[in-house]
Amino acid sequence: MALNFSLLFTKYFQKQWNNYDNKTCKLIKNKLILIKQNPFRFPKHESYKFMFKVKLSVEGKYSRLMYAAFMPDSEHITILGVFDRKANYKDFEKLFKKTF
C-alpha cells in the first residue's frame, strides 16, 4: 500500500518560490517529487520529531529545504521554506514558532 501525501506550502515558501530563477525552481521541484514519494528519505532536523531537511545550493549558498511530515495531519507534508545554513536556521526557528 503506497502512502499518498499532499503538499502544503507556507506563505514564506511561496514568496521565496516567486523570486527564484527557473534553474532553482527546477531543482526544488525535483526535491519536492522525492519528498512526496517518501517524506522520510531525507535526514531529520535535530530536536524535531517530524521535521526534515534537504541539502540544496541556492544561488551559491548552502541551504536547506525544510519540511514537516504529518503537519497539519497525517495526509499532508508542509513545505516550510529554504533556509540559509550559515544563519544556524534562525529564520526557520522564527517561522516554525509562528506556523505551529
Sequence and secondary structure as in RCSB ss.txt:
>XXXX:A:sequence
MALNFSLLFTKYFQKQWNNYDNKTCKLIKNKLILIKQNPFRFPKHESYKFMFKVKLSVEGKYSRLMYAAFMPDSE
HITILGVFDRKANYKDFEKLFKKTF
>XXXX:A:secstr
     EEEE HHHHHHHHHS HHHHHHHHHHHHHHHH TTSS B TT SSEEEEEEEETTEEEEEEEEET SSTT
EEEEEEEEEGGGTTHHHHHHHHHH 
